[in-house]
Amino acid sequence: MLPNTNLNNRKFILSKSPEIIVKLKDEILYGGYFAALSGPAFIITSSILTATSISLPLLIIAYIIPLMVYSYDHYRDMDKDKDSNLERATYFHKKSRIFPYLMGSYVIILSLLLVFFSNLTMISFILILIMGGILYSVGLKNFTQKIPAFKNIYTTLTWSLAGTFSIVFYHSLQLNLIYILIFLFVFLKFLPNTIFFDLKDIKSDRKEGLKTVPVILGKKGTLKLLHILNILAFIPLFVGIYLGIIPLFAAIMVLFYFYSVYYLNKASKLEDEKLRMVSYTLADAEFMIWPIVLVLGQFLFSVI
């Protein structure tokens, strides 16, 4: 009987595998766990470019903040998402009962980390970022109906500040030109990402009267703008290299110009669900790869 029982168990596991994989994918993508990795990725990038040490508590703080804000924002919009992003809306409806407890756990973890591993300046900076994110979700998002690209600029500004200056306040460092140039690079490189995400929501955003870049320029016009921003993003980086305050190996980041060109060209041929998947994977994955490429560049330049 045992062999048959084991065989039946294996068949049951195999039959459930696709369902488990789908649930895991939804959890990672729609739960914000993948997108939130951009937080620590920006911190690591800044630390490599400035030769500044980082710590595990700082990386966890940088991960939890975008996780909290993304989750809260998407949870509030789950009813609106039924028209433009049914999969994400379904995910949050299923999670609605436990969502308050989930957010509570994020707040507790973040509070403990700030109390035991941070300083007053850093705590104040983080609270401003979190309140800014919540304020946007609650009320400022309506400004997008009046001010073109407000959503994109506000979101990009928040995460660029967090990704660049958190390391300054955490270590109580002096704010100088190198951090400003890195901030400009991150801002100009992250802005196309936030605009790109709005491409999949053109119909629903137009219906709500939101003045997003894709609504104003259309898909083709938006993609042309994103190609221009993709070029402009590297100006602060190469200015820093020219001035000798950003290391020469940072030039390897130009690879991400071609990375962005690839997914932008790919997006020009896609619609709706496939475009959404490119947003959640290729577009978001870029920032997670930044530290890896920088370390590779550091190694190659040391060998040469």
BAFI-3210 file (N, C-alpha, C; in Angstrom, 3 decimals, decimal comma, padded with zeros to 6 digits):
// residues 304
n [1|2|3|4|5|6|7|8|9|10|11|12|13|14|15|16|17|18|19|20|21|22|23|24|25|26|27|28|29|30|31|32|33|34|35|36|37|38|39|40|41|42|43|44|45|46|47|48|49|50|51|52|53|54|55|56|57|58|59|60|61|62|63|64|65|66|67|68|69|70|71|72|73|74|75|76|77|78|79|80|81|82|83|84|85|86|87|88|89|90|91|92|93|94|95|96|97|98|99|100|101|102|103|104|105|106|107|108|109|110|111|112|113|114|115|116|117|118|119|120|121|122|123|124|125|126|127|128|129|130|131|132|133|134|135|136|137|138|139|140|141|142|143|144|145|146|147|148|149|150|151|152|153|154|155|156|157|158|159|160|161|162|163|164|165|166|167|168|169|170|171|172|173|174|175|176|177|178|179|180|181|182|183|184|185|186|187|188|189|190|191|192|193|194|195|196|197|198|199|200|201|202|203|204|205|206|207|208|209|210|211|212|213|214|215|216|217|218|219|220|221|222|223|224|225|226|227|228|229|230|231|232|233|234|235|236|237|238|239|240|241|242|243|244|245|246|247|248|249|250|251|252|253|254|255|256|257|258|259|260|261|262|263|264|265|266|267|268|269|270|271|272|273|274|275|276|277|278|279|280|281|282|283|284|285|286|287|288|289|290|291|292|293|294|295|296|297|298|299|300|301|302|303|304]
n.u [000,820|002,019|003,758|001,822|000,460|002,447|002,821|000,349|000,418|002,484|001,376|-000,698|000,692|002,027|-000,154|-001,068|000,996|001,147|-000,887|000,108|002,419|001,334|-000,030|002,142|003,516|001,630|001,611|004,221|004,412|001,994|001,749|003,707|006,228|008,322|008,697|009,412|012,040|013,555|014,131|016,250|018,089|018,725|019,973|022,238|023,482|024,111|025,874|028,009|028,921|029,773|031,548|030,711|029,882|027,326|024,477|022,670|020,214|019,620|019,144|016,881|015,072|014,948|013,655|011,168|009,771|008,962|007,443|005,358|004,099|003,461|001,753|-000,326|-001,312|-002,164|-004,054|-006,011|-006,862|-008,103|-010,745|-011,011|-009,162|-010,397|-011,218|-008,876|-006,785|-007,412|-006,354|-004,644|-006,487|-008,169|-006,379|-005,921|-008,491|-008,858|-006,997|-007,997|-009,051|-006,883|-005,185|-004,978|-003,608|-001,280|-000,158|000,158|002,157|004,310|004,655|005,383|007,822|009,372|009,369|010,773|013,277|014,053|014,147|016,127|018,348|018,836|019,005|017,913|017,671|017,514|015,183|013,281|013,461|012,595|009,970|008,847|008,960|007,259|004,820|004,441|004,020|001,635|-000,042|-000,174|-001,586|-004,007|-004,983|-003,453|-003,239|-005,323|-004,451|-003,356|-005,336|-005,323|-002,703|-000,369|001,427|001,928|001,670|003,724|006,087|005,983|006,009|008,455|010,260|010,015|011,023|013,558|014,783|014,745|016,336|018,809|019,556|019,076|021,204|022,982|021,791|021,492|024,087|024,940|026,328|028,091|026,282|027,000|028,179|028,399|026,339|024,144|024,391|024,148|021,562|020,166|020,707|019,434|016,815|016,196|016,439|014,616|012,228|011,271|010,493|008,262|006,500|006,272|004,824|002,277|001,384|-000,089|-002,469|-003,908|-006,571|-008,273|-007,251|-007,749|-010,486|-010,973|-010,131|-007,469|-004,379|-002,067|001,171|001,044|-001,719|-001,846|000,109|-000,246|000,436|002,611|003,835|004,555|006,438|008,466|009,238|010,213|012,465|014,074|014,389|015,779|018,261|019,034|019,291|021,853|023,563|024,091|025,562|027,879|028,893|029,690|031,696|033,468|034,224|035,591|034,524|032,762|033,371|035,300|034,535|031,810|030,870|030,052|027,389|026,089|025,202|022,600|021,217|020,849|019,444|017,023|016,186|015,664|013,372|011,567|011,241|010,195|007,803|006,397|005,153|003,321|000,236|-002,112|-002,489|-000,034|001,693|001,471|002,739|005,366|005,903|005,853|007,974|010,458|010,821|010,794|012,810|015,201|016,404|017,105|019,232|021,204|023,213|024,647|025,775|027,381|029,235|030,445|031,570|033,372|035,121|036,129|037,417|039,359|040,965|041,855]
n.v [-001,219|001,210|002,072|002,784|004,776|006,739|007,309|008,400|010,669|012,072|012,571|014,241|016,437|017,271|017,950|020,138|021,901|023,889|025,652|026,496|027,803|029,913|031,311|032,034|033,685|035,774|036,697|037,696|039,644|041,286|041,776|043,549|042,803|042,324|044,757|046,427|045,848|047,654|049,712|048,897|048,321|050,803|051,962|050,312|050,795|053,542|053,365|051,916|053,646|055,784|054,701|054,006|052,440|049,976|048,690|045,827|046,464|049,011|048,316|046,704|048,564|050,235|048,532|047,916|050,351|051,214|048,919|049,110|051,525|051,039|048,811|049,883|051,881|050,397|048,784|050,631|051,355|049,135|048,704|050,468|049,316|047,171|047,547|048,148|046,569|043,750|041,393|042,241|043,617|041,513|040,022|041,739|041,920|039,344|039,421|041,244|040,857|040,181|042,237|044,667|043,605|042,775|045,194|046,328|044,700|045,427|048,081|047,749|046,317|048,167|050,339|049,278|048,832|051,452|052,638|051,157|051,041|053,436|057,079|060,316|062,176|060,534|059,110|061,166|061,885|059,497|059,325|061,557|060,774|058,510|059,634|061,363|059,546|058,288|060,511|061,194|058,983|059,283|061,927|063,672|062,441|063,222|065,533|064,875|065,084|067,699|068,668|067,950|064,891|064,827|062,684|060,921|062,465|063,075|060,527|059,497|061,396|060,955|058,279|058,532|060,386|058,867|056,668|057,801|059,703|058,482|056,966|058,958|060,342|058,231|057,509|059,915|061,705|064,233|066,219|066,396|067,275|064,849|063,181|064,621|064,515|061,753|061,457|062,915|061,296|058,872|059,830|060,726|058,334|056,694|057,978|057,497|054,857|054,993|056,430|054,663|052,604|053,654|053,325|051,007|051,682|053,550|053,751|053,540|055,631|057,842|057,790|058,460|061,015|061,656|063,295|061,863|061,160|059,255|059,514|062,129|062,271|059,928|056,504|056,157|058,709|058,866|056,792|057,792|060,018|058,688|057,441|059,680|060,660|058,519|058,868|061,376|060,788|059,864|061,983|063,411|061,370|061,038|063,580|063,615|061,638|062,916|065,078|063,720|062,797|060,746|057,336|055,925|053,385|053,435|054,026|051,769|051,574|052,490|050,405|050,005|051,807|050,565|048,388|049,564|050,569|048,172|047,046|049,091|049,194|046,667|046,962|048,627|047,005|045,573|044,953|045,727|043,045|041,711|043,862|044,811|042,754|043,056|045,469|044,744|043,010|043,183|046,054|046,777|045,094|046,178|047,954|046,316|045,009|046,851|047,130|044,725|044,913|047,157|046,201|044,287|045,999|047,387|045,346|044,645|047,021|047,171|045,038|045,739]
n.w [000,000|000,625|-001,558|-003,502|-002,156|-001,879|-004,573|-005,255|-003,646|-004,853|-007,355|-006,583|-005,563|-007,870|-009,468|-008,126|-008,342|-010,539|-009,684|-007,218|-008,047|-009,524|-007,489|-005,909|-007,671|-007,981|-005,351|-005,035|-007,098|-007,056|-004,375|-003,874|-003,136|-004,888|-006,336|-004,217|-003,742|-005,070|-003,325|-001,326|-003,360|-004,520|-002,318|-001,971|-004,421|-004,171|-002,019|-003,113|-005,135|-003,617|-001,880|000,697|003,759|004,390|006,211|007,446|008,868|007,721|005,046|005,325|006,328|004,086|002,406|003,573|003,666|000,902|000,447|002,297|001,441|-001,282|-000,958|000,610|-001,094|-003,343|-002,132|-001,376|-003,903|-004,984|-005,818|-007,955|-009,611|-010,789|-013,388|-014,825|-013,851|-013,098|-011,980|-009,899|-008,334|-007,561|-006,038|-003,801|-002,781|-001,837|000,172|001,922|004,530|006,171|005,690|007,340|009,581|008,383|007,501|009,995|011,058|009,435|010,246|012,930|012,721|011,254|013,049|015,268|014,111|013,479|016,007|017,405|015,691|014,426|014,041|015,275|013,194|010,911|011,555|011,476|008,779|007,512|008,497|007,294|004,598|004,624|005,498|003,400|001,312|002,172|002,338|-000,324|-001,375|-000,043|-000,569|-002,313|-004,764|-006,366|-007,492|-009,867|-011,683|-012,308|-012,536|-014,934|-015,138|-012,424|-010,594|-011,450|-011,118|-008,374|-007,143|-008,133|-007,107|-004,346|-003,964|-005,052|-003,370|-001,012|-001,761|-002,221|-000,187|002,249|003,145|003,787|005,966|007,734|008,414|009,334|007,593|005,663|003,458|000,104|-003,258|-004,738|-003,840|-004,661|-007,446|-007,839|-006,903|-008,914|-011,120|-010,354|-010,097|-012,746|-014,079|-012,868|-013,275|-016,001|-015,576|-013,819|-015,425|-017,545|-016,361|-016,356|-018,908|-019,296|-018,188|-019,616|-020,675|-018,375|-016,804|-018,435|-018,415|-015,757|-015,776|-015,327|-015,685|-016,822|-018,276|-020,484|-021,112|-022,016|-024,103|-025,506|-026,511|-028,389|-028,383|-025,699|-025,442|-027,067|-025,558|-023,291|-024,315|-024,734|-022,105|-021,111|-022,224|-021,180|-018,481|-017,935|-017,942|-015,388|-014,132|-015,748|-015,582|-012,926|-013,066|-014,791|-013,186|-011,303|-008,933|-008,896|-009,257|-011,980|-012,858|-012,779|-015,225|-016,491|-016,096|-018,282|-019,724|-018,984|-020,438|-022,887|-021,967|-021,153|-023,619|-024,897|-023,491|-023,876|-026,648|-026,959|-025,596|-027,287|-029,064|-027,688|-025,874|-023,250|-021,087|-021,569|-021,751|-019,181|-017,768|-018,639|-017,407|-014,683|-014,535|-016,412|-016,429|-013,659|-012,737|-013,530|-011,642|-009,555|-010,586|-010,813|-008,590|-008,919|-011,490|-011,097|-009,198|-010,793|-012,712|-011,083|-010,435|-013,000|-013,782|-011,849|-012,516|-015,037]
ca.u [000,000|002,858|004,168|000,679|000,183|003,475|002,553|-000,812|000,868|003,279|000,439|-001,443|001,611|002,254|-001,375|-001,221|002,171|000,855|-001,687|001,012|003,307|000,535|-000,260|003,429|003,773|000,720|002,050|005,454|004,192|000,917|001,965|004,714|007,495|009,357|008,938|010,033|013,479|014,234|014,601|017,623|018,970|019,208|020,895|023,491|024,088|024,698|027,016|029,127|029,424|030,381|032,426|030,164|029,425|025,887|024,180|021,437|019,028|019,321|018,567|015,525|014,285|014,755|012,735|009,835|009,080|008,182|006,485|004,206|003,410|002,880|000,652|-001,427|-001,839|-002,883|-005,207|-007,027|-007,337|-008,479|-012,030|-010,744|-008,333|-011,209|-011,297|-007,565|-005,847|-008,295|-005,571|-004,197|-007,684|-008,586|-005,396|-006,139|-009,791|-008,627|-006,154|-008,594|-009,266|-005,623|-004,345|-004,627|-002,600|-000,052|000,388|000,573|003,447|005,313|004,870|006,115|009,199|010,038|009,543|011,851|014,538|014,398|014,454|017,350|019,493|018,880|019,169|016,755|017,586|017,037|013,788|012,487|013,482|011,750|008,576|008,411|008,744|006,068|003,653|004,277|003,416|000,246|-000,758|-000,430|-002,648|-005,263|-005,530|-002,681|-003,377|-006,301|-003,748|-003,048|-006,423|-005,095|-001,301|000,169|002,575|002,152|001,838|005,039|007,141|005,893|006,464|009,883|010,975|010,012|011,925|014,921|015,284|014,977|017,425|020,086|019,910|018,934|022,538|023,595|021,211|021,714|025,467|025,223|027,384|027,913|025,647|027,834|027,803|028,293|025,007|023,184|024,502|023,561|020,110|019,669|020,768|018,364|015,532|015,976|016,360|013,417|011,052|010,697|009,875|006,928|005,673|006,052|003,776|000,976|000,993|-001,091|-003,698|-004,347|-008,031|-008,889|-006,818|-008,473|-011,867|-010,995|-009,707|-006,108|-003,468|-000,786|001,902|000,455|-003,024|-001,599|000,918|-000,543|001,472|003,788|004,480|005,150|007,638|009,504|009,709|010,978|013,782|014,834|014,745|016,772|019,557|019,332|019,584|023,269|024,341|024,663|026,540|029,131|029,428|030,399|032,905|034,369|034,730|036,418|033,902|032,125|034,416|035,257|033,847|030,369|030,532|029,427|025,937|025,543|024,542|021,166|020,598|020,428|018,422|015,758|015,806|015,107|012,003|010,710|010,922|009,332|006,490|005,714|004,426|002,467|-000,968|-002,846|-001,937|001,382|002,390|001,476|003,744|006,667|006,058|006,125|009,189|011,627|010,994|011,157|014,024|016,395|017,050|017,672|020,475|022,213|024,387|025,402|026,552|028,403|030,283|031,155|032,392|034,447|036,075|036,768|038,313|040,503|041,811|042,467]
ca.v [000,000|002,398|002,601|003,429|006,000|007,711|007,689|009,294|011,943|012,757|013,054|015,345|017,576|017,726|018,583|021,407|022,740|025,100|026,549|027,062|028,740|031,101|032,041|032,602|034,792|036,866|037,215|038,453|040,798|042,178|042,125|044,599|042,290|042,446|046,183|047,046|045,587|048,831|050,503|048,520|048,366|052,181|052,179|049,609|051,536|054,766|052,995|051,511|054,832|056,708|053,912|054,125|051,155|049,822|047,692|045,070|047,226|050,059|047,677|046,267|049,802|050,676|047,580|047,971|051,615|051,110|047,819|049,671|052,547|050,370|047,964|050,743|052,556|049,413|048,337|051,678|051,445|047,818|048,784|051,117|048,416|046,119|047,821|048,213|045,559|042,834|040,422|042,882|043,908|040,228|039,677|042,538|041,548|038,111|039,752|042,366|040,545|040,158|043,369|045,535|042,930|042,771|046,542|046,496|044,017|046,259|049,254|047,315|045,993|049,419|051,129|048,662|049,074|052,869|052,928|050,491|051,110|054,687|058,307|061,203|062,772|059,484|058,831|062,289|061,757|058,358|059,676|062,491|059,975|057,676|060,521|061,851|058,466|058,106|061,730|061,095|057,998|059,759|063,148|064,347|061,762|063,977|066,603|064,371|065,532|069,113|068,910|066,862|064,087|065,034|061,365|060,378|063,280|062,941|059,173|059,398|062,250|060,289|057,127|058,987|060,960|057,758|055,816|058,522|060,435|057,665|056,550|060,158|060,597|057,053|057,558|061,310|062,184|065,565|066,214|067,107|067,221|063,493|062,655|065,348|063,953|060,400|061,674|063,307|060,101|057,964|060,466|060,721|056,947|056,086|058,665|056,736|053,639|055,307|056,804|053,424|051,844|054,238|052,954|049,947|052,206|054,716|053,798|053,820|056,963|058,822|057,750|059,159|062,399|061,833|063,824|061,160|061,388|058,472|060,068|063,374|062,066|058,678|055,480|056,422|059,914|058,550|055,976|058,697|060,794|057,797|057,257|060,916|060,648|057,448|059,455|062,471|060,252|059,565|063,230|063,625|060,320|061,301|064,825|063,186|060,926|063,946|065,868|062,841|062,496|059,439|056,465|055,657|052,117|053,701|054,149|050,518|051,728|052,801|049,181|050,100|052,548|049,554|047,586|050,305|050,595|046,857|046,820|050,116|048,709|045,501|047,453|049,281|045,984|044,820|045,602|045,267|042,132|041,458|045,096|044,845|041,813|043,685|046,487|044,112|042,190|043,820|047,444|046,807|044,321|046,966|048,562|045,247|044,559|047,921|046,839|043,600|045,443|048,046|045,349|043,729|047,075|047,632|044,244|044,730|048,171|046,873|044,101|046,498]
ca.w [000,000|000,750|-002,851|-004,140|-001,406|-002,271|-005,954|-005,229|-003,067|-005,868|-008,366|-005,987|-005,492|-009,238|-009,958|-007,429|-008,579|-011,309|-008,855|-006,213|-008,742|-009,852|-006,237|-005,505|-008,595|-007,605|-004,058|-005,229|-007,961|-006,625|-002,975|-003,823|-002,605|-005,920|-006,605|-003,035|-003,773|-005,615|-002,188|-000,960|-004,534|-004,618|-001,196|-002,287|-005,527|-003,608|-001,168|-003,985|-005,832|-002,648|-001,005|002,046|004,282|004,617|007,229|007,203|009,289|006,751|003,860|005,674|006,390|002,704|001,756|004,187|003,362|-000,340|000,587|003,008|000,643|-002,447|-000,507|001,038|-002,279|-004,160|-001,353|-001,487|-005,287|-005,512|-006,517|-009,244|-010,416|-011,416|-014,820|-015,475|-013,343|-012,377|-011,209|-008,658|-007,535|-006,993|-005,006|-002,596|-002,211|-001,081|001,320|002,655|005,953|006,928|005,302|008,482|010,411|007,597|007,597|011,387|011,249|008,777|011,091|014,134|012,329|010,901|014,280|016,050|013,412|013,609|017,414|017,862|014,777|013,683|014,812|015,214|011,854|010,018|011,905|010,959|007,317|007,155|008,801|006,242|003,389|004,805|005,526|002,032|000,538|002,616|001,959|-001,758|-001,579|000,536|-001,146|-003,349|-006,056|-007,152|-008,201|-011,208|-012,550|-012,605|-012,877|-015,764|-014,673|-010,991|-009,981|-011,794|-010,509|-006,922|-006,790|-008,435|-006,162|-003,039|-003,900|-005,354|-002,116|-000,076|-002,236|-002,233|001,031|003,471|003,577|004,356|007,284|008,584|008,900|009,719|006,711|005,116|002,138|-000,853|-004,671|-005,255|-003,525|-005,499|-008,797|-007,801|-006,805|-010,236|-011,966|-009,930|-010,423|-014,191|-014,558|-012,284|-013,821|-017,117|-015,055|-013,293|-016,574|-018,300|-015,691|-016,679|-020,264|-019,248|-017,582|-020,384|-020,788|-017,074|-016,364|-019,244|-017,921|-014,472|-015,979|-014,820|-016,694|-016,851|-019,522|-021,580|-021,481|-022,750|-025,305|-026,190|-026,331|-029,219|-027,883|-024,395|-025,658|-027,582|-024,403|-022,419|-024,955|-024,483|-020,676|-020,940|-022,578|-020,252|-017,143|-017,748|-017,875|-014,041|-013,837|-016,446|-015,011|-011,719|-013,484|-015,340|-012,061|-010,489|-007,638|-009,086|-009,799|-013,421|-013,167|-012,864|-016,649|-016,919|-015,970|-019,604|-020,200|-018,703|-021,534|-023,863|-021,283|-021,247|-025,032|-025,220|-023,040|-024,471|-027,997|-026,782|-025,159|-028,405|-029,829|-026,775|-025,370|-022,073|-020,096|-021,840|-021,397|-017,719|-017,288|-018,890|-016,369|-013,391|-014,573|-017,020|-015,994|-012,240|-012,477|-013,855|-010,473|-008,740|-011,233|-010,717|-007,742|-009,489|-012,614|-010,536|-008,617|-011,950|-013,255|-010,120|-010,593|-014,314|-013,811|-010,975|-013,266|-016,150]
c.u [000,856|003,297|003,036|000,347|001,169|003,240|001,394|-000,446|001,661|002,381|-000,323|-000,582|001,841|001,040|-001,580|-000,087|001,868|000,071|-000,820|001,919|002,585|000,308|001,015|003,777|002,916|001,166|003,259|005,197|003,188|001,045|003,023|006,085|008,643|009,714|009,675|011,533|014,264|014,789|016,014|018,592|019,548|020,231|022,249|024,233|024,788|025,935|028,235|029,756|030,140|031,346|032,027|029,650|027,906|025,681|022,854|020,193|018,628|018,659|017,130|014,585|013,941|013,794|011,311|009,074|008,318|007,150|005,201|003,398|002,743|001,639|-000,566|-002,111|-002,682|-004,125|-006,348|-007,655|-007,892|-009,827|-011,875|-009,996|-009,130|-011,279|-009,943|-006,595|-006,609|-007,527|-005,134|-005,371|-008,182|-007,675|-005,684|-007,505|-009,655|-007,856|-006,796|-008,774|-007,981|-004,758|-004,006|-003,551|-001,248|000,628|000,886|001,927|004,578|005,676|005,691|007,585|009,984|010,331|010,692|013,218|014,993|014,829|015,821|018,569|019,634|019,123|017,981|016,566|017,017|015,567|012,874|012,359|012,540|010,279|008,013|008,095|007,461|004,796|003,375|003,612|001,954|-000,604|-001,097|-001,600|-004,006|-005,838|-004,790|-002,807|-004,352|-005,659|-003,410|-004,141|-006,210|-003,684|-000,756|001,397|002,865|002,451|003,251|006,166|007,158|006,443|007,968|010,718|011,104|011,045|013,362|015,568|015,647|016,207|018,781|020,487|019,723|020,289|023,288|023,112|021,465|023,104|025,879|026,392|027,078|027,322|026,489|027,407|027,603|026,908|023,932|023,201|023,908|022,044|019,514|019,662|019,626|017,000|015,221|015,866|015,090|012,137|010,457|009,992|008,456|005,974|005,306|004,909|002,379|000,499|-000,143|-002,447|-004,274|-005,873|-008,688|-008,511|-007,540|-009,925|-012,016|-010,557|-008,319|-005,180|-002,099|-000,118|001,329|-000,914|-002,830|-000,923|000,517|000,626|002,746|004,559|005,177|006,439|008,787|010,107|010,591|012,367|014,665|015,307|015,823|018,173|019,980|019,777|021,076|024,140|024,905|025,742|027,886|029,724|030,230|031,694|033,943|035,011|035,606|035,821|033,073|033,156|034,198|034,476|032,329|029,912|029,858|027,904|025,281|024,880|023,027|020,450|020,032|019,357|017,058|015,259|015,135|013,662|011,039|010,297|009,981|007,902|005,702|004,864|003,425|001,269|-001,420|-002,061|-000,450|002,229|002,517|002,568|005,160|006,956|006,495|007,439|010,386|011,872|011,452|012,498|015,294|017,137|017,655|019,030|021,584|023,416|025,269|026,315|027,661|029,560|031,112|032,081|033,583|035,531|036,857|037,769|039,530|041,489|042,572|043,525]
c.v [001,272|002,960|003,342|004,758|007,103|008,224|008,668|010,673|012,770|013,346|014,273|016,610|018,173|018,457|019,964|022,391|023,997|026,128|027,248|028,108|030,038|031,956|032,723|033,804|036,005|037,527|038,127|039,740|041,784|042,571|043,188|044,119|042,413|043,910|046,857|046,806|046,768|049,713|050,147|048,544|049,766|052,483|051,543|050,328|052,789|054,452|052,603|052,741|055,794|056,017|054,058|052,774|051,156|048,740|047,011|045,834|048,311|049,465|047,214|047,468|050,266|049,761|047,739|049,234|051,550|049,989|048,315|050,610|051,931|049,571|048,804|051,403|051,599|048,882|049,354|051,715|050,139|047,836|049,443|050,182|047,325|046,289|047,714|047,123|044,573|041,859|041,007|043,189|042,647|039,811|040,433|042,286|040,280|038,390|040,778|042,091|040,634|041,382|044,297|044,925|042,925|044,133|046,832|045,870|044,809|047,457|048,899|047,050|047,266|050,263|050,595|048,935|050,524|053,215|052,388|050,707|052,445|055,879|059,226|061,813|061,777|059,182|059,915|062,205|060,651|058,671|060,631|061,724|059,153|058,524|061,088|060,812|058,263|059,308|061,715|060,151|058,521|060,959|063,732|063,710|062,511|065,125|066,193|064,749|066,974|069,382|067,730|066,217|064,264|063,712|060,834|061,131|063,102|061,585|059,032|060,194|061,573|059,179|057,489|059,611|059,854|056,954|056,471|059,051|059,640|057,297|057,730|060,378|059,439|057,085|058,964|061,883|063,596|065,454|067,037|066,793|065,806|062,896|063,345|064,801|062,545|060,502|062,013|062,124|059,151|058,526|060,349|059,313|056,262|056,710|057,932|055,458|053,909|055,714|055,561|052,607|052,375|053,884|051,928|050,442|053,389|054,846|054,194|055,209|058,063|058,923|058,520|060,612|062,688|062,279|063,158|061,414|060,560|058,988|061,308|063,122|060,846|057,713|055,809|057,644|059,682|057,769|056,827|059,523|059,933|057,511|058,483|060,967|059,611|057,938|060,506|061,967|060,099|060,817|063,469|062,606|060,647|062,659|064,496|062,468|061,931|064,764|065,039|062,507|061,208|058,545|056,117|054,386|052,284|053,847|052,885|050,594|052,086|051,574|049,264|051,038|051,552|048,632|048,249|050,368|049,280|046,729|047,901|049,722|047,513|045,942|048,077|048,295|045,208|045,642|044,944|044,329|041,872|042,681|045,213|043,926|042,348|044,732|045,868|043,330|042,976|045,231|047,517|046,137|045,126|047,427|047,519|044,784|045,605|047,557|045,727|044,086|046,365|047,263|044,719|044,771|047,402|046,584|044,367|045,875|047,951|045,936|044,839|047,469]
c.w [000,000|-000,602|-003,550|-003,477|-001,794|-003,688|-006,037|-004,674|-004,075|-006,949|-007,865|-005,957|-006,882|-009,795|-009,340|-007,738|-009,390|-010,489|-007,811|-006,841|-009,074|-008,611|-005,759|-006,372|-008,237|-006,302|-004,220|-006,008|-007,375|-005,154|-002,785|-003,381|-003,609|-006,153|-005,458|-002,978|-004,349|-004,500|-001,764|-002,134|-004,720|-003,519|-001,495|-003,407|-005,021|-002,773|-001,996|-004,632|-004,899|-001,694|000,462|002,506|004,463|005,671|006,896|007,675|008,291|005,504|004,123|005,752|004,971|001,949|002,276|003,798|002,036|-000,288|001,256|002,109|-000,582|-002,042|-000,134|-000,159|-003,122|-003,450|-001,452|-002,882|-005,837|-006,237|-007,885|-010,188|-011,123|-012,931|-015,512|-015,046|-012,460|-011,502|-009,872|-007,736|-006,842|-005,854|-003,713|-001,964|-001,367|000,208|002,260|004,153|006,765|006,650|006,474|009,386|009,707|007,679|009,014|011,656|010,603|009,667|012,327|013,809|012,029|012,145|015,122|015,428|013,584|015,036|017,814|016,965|014,048|014,607|014,556|013,822|010,851|010,275|011,344|009,444|006,856|007,389|007,752|004,958|003,482|004,785|004,137|001,149|000,878|002,198|000,476|-002,026|-001,135|-000,212|-002,334|-004,726|-006,968|-007,922|-009,626|-012,197|-012,992|-013,118|-013,682|-015,137|-013,186|-010,283|-010,206|-011,100|-008,993|-006,469|-006,983|-007,445|-004,798|-002,968|-004,247|-004,117|-001,131|-000,475|-002,183|-000,863|002,327|004,036|004,230|005,783|008,251|009,209|009,349|008,924|006,230|003,712|001,169|-002,290|-005,186|-005,008|-004,364|-006,921|-008,866|-007,713|-008,170|-011,196|-011,641|-010,329|-011,916|-014,775|-014,053|-012,840|-015,031|-016,660|-014,572|-014,419|-017,383|-017,692|-016,018|-018,084|-020,267|-018,735|-018,347|-020,394|-019,471|-016,563|-017,141|-018,784|-016,609|-014,582|-015,464|-015,954|-016,595|-018,202|-020,672|-022,038|-022,354|-024,100|-026,127|-026,060|-027,107|-028,714|-026,558|-024,560|-026,218|-026,445|-023,499|-022,995|-024,707|-023,028|-020,389|-021,274|-021,545|-018,881|-016,888|-017,673|-016,471|-013,684|-014,474|-016,049|-013,762|-012,030|-014,000|-014,226|-011,118|-009,130|-007,694|-009,765|-011,277|-013,751|-013,263|-014,309|-017,178|-016,841|-017,298|-020,231|-020,007|-019,669|-022,539|-023,269|-021,414|-022,689|-025,416|-024,773|-023,553|-025,888|-027,949|-026,438|-026,304|-029,217|-028,977|-026,327|-024,072|-021,169|-020,313|-021,501|-019,888|-017,165|-017,523|-017,822|-015,057|-013,371|-015,107|-016,484|-014,543|-011,970|-012,718|-012,608|-009,543|-009,289|-011,105|-009,847|-008,308|-010,604|-012,115|-009,918|-009,727|-012,566|-012,379|-010,268|-011,905|-014,366|-012,916|-011,668|-014,362|-015,612]
res [m|l|p|n|t|n|l|n|n|r|k|f|i|l|s|k|s|p|e|i|i|v|k|l|k|d|e|i|l|y|g|g|y|f|a|a|l|s|g|p|a|f|i|i|t|s|s|i|l|t|a|t|s|i|s|l|p|l|l|i|i|a|y|i|i|p|l|m|v|y|s|y|d|h|y|r|d|m|d|k|d|k|d|s|n|l|e|r|a|t|y|f|h|k|k|s|r|i|f|p|y|l|m|g|s|y|v|i|i|l|s|l|l|l|v|f|f|s|n|l|t|m|i|s|f|i|l|i|l|i|m|g|g|i|l|y|s|v|g|l|k|n|f|t|q|k|i|p|a|f|k|n|i|y|t|t|l|t|w|s|l|a|g|t|f|s|i|v|f|y|h|s|l|q|l|n|l|i|y|i|l|i|f|l|f|v|f|l|k|f|l|p|n|t|i|f|f|d|l|k|d|i|k|s|d|r|k|e|g|l|k|t|v|p|v|i|l|g|k|k|g|t|l|k|l|l|h|i|l|n|i|l|a|f|i|p|l|f|v|g|i|y|l|g|i|i|p|l|f|a|a|i|m|v|l|f|y|f|y|s|v|y|y|l|n|k|a|s|k|l|e|d|e|k|l|r|m|v|s|y|t|l|a|d|a|e|f|m|i|w|p|i|v|l|v|l|g|q|f|l|f|s|v|i]
***
